[in-house]
Amino acid sequence: MERVTFNECDNVIYLNDDDIFMDRMNAYGIFYLKVSNKKFWTKWSKRVFILTPIGLRFWKHKKEKRTKSKYIKFYSNISISGLENVIENGVNYLTFQIIHQQNFYTFKSYNIDFFSSLYKMIDSRINNKSFNNYID
């Protein structure tokens, strides 16, 4: 179990790998982001995220170090790909992409049930649909 702090305050939660927690309007947890080094190689890097009604913030959790976070606001210049089910070496995971300006963010998780619900929440916010009786 990993201890995760939010911002620079005293809010602390404990997360296992691939934990995703959701309430009616927000979600937080851990997923994987595809990262690359000058287009020569790619790998999956674990990220902690918070989904709010207006955006998605995610960062790499480094103990005792300053964290840099990325923030994707849900405006009209953003799009989302379809949810893809991938089986690799006998392991099943879900993946999707968010295209924001000229950046492509590819996410994956092994938590099939909650990740598909997270995808629906993000899709509804990007495309202004209702989700769990909440309308942007």
Secondary structure in CASP SS format (residue, H / E / C, confidence):
PFRMAT SS
TARGET T0000
AUTHOR 0000-0000-0000
METHOD secondary structure of the structure
MODEL  1
M C 1.00
E E 1.00
R E 1.00
V E 1.00
T E 1.00
F C 1.00
N C 1.00
E C 1.00
C C 1.00
D C 1.00
N C 1.00
V E 1.00
I E 1.00
Y E 1.00
L E 1.00
N C 1.00
D C 1.00
D C 1.00
D C 1.00
I E 1.00
F E 1.00
M E 1.00
D C 1.00
R C 1.00
M C 1.00
N C 1.00
A E 1.00
Y E 1.00
G E 1.00
I E 1.00
F E 1.00
Y E 1.00
L E 1.00
K E 1.00
V E 1.00
S E 1.00
N E 1.00
K C 1.00
K C 1.00
F C 1.00
W E 1.00
T E 1.00
K E 1.00
W E 1.00
S E 1.00
K E 1.00
R E 1.00
V E 1.00
F E 1.00
I E 1.00
L E 1.00
T E 1.00
P C 1.00
I C 1.00
G E 1.00
L E 1.00
R E 1.00
F E 1.00
W E 1.00
K C 1.00
H C 1.00
K C 1.00
K C 1.00
E C 1.00
K C 1.00
R C 1.00
T C 1.00
K C 1.00
S E 1.00
K E 1.00
Y E 1.00
I E 1.00
K E 1.00
F C 1.00
Y C 1.00
S C 1.00
N C 1.00
I E 1.00
S E 1.00
I E 1.00
S C 1.00
G C 1.00
L C 1.00
E E 1.00
N E 1.00
V E 1.00
I E 1.00
E E 1.00
N C 1.00
G C 1.00
V E 1.00
N E 1.00
Y E 1.00
L E 1.00
T E 1.00
F E 1.00
Q E 1.00
I E 1.00
I E 1.00
H E 1.00
Q C 1.00
Q C 1.00
N E 1.00
F E 1.00
Y E 1.00
T E 1.00
F E 1.00
K E 1.00
S E 1.00
Y C 1.00
N C 1.00
I H 1.00
D H 1.00
F H 1.00
F H 1.00
S H 1.00
S H 1.00
L H 1.00
Y H 1.00
K H 1.00
M H 1.00
I H 1.00
D H 1.00
S H 1.00
R H 1.00
I H 1.00
N C 1.00
N C 1.00
K C 1.00
S C 1.00
F E 1.00
N C 1.00
N C 1.00
Y E 1.00
I C 1.00
D C 1.00
END
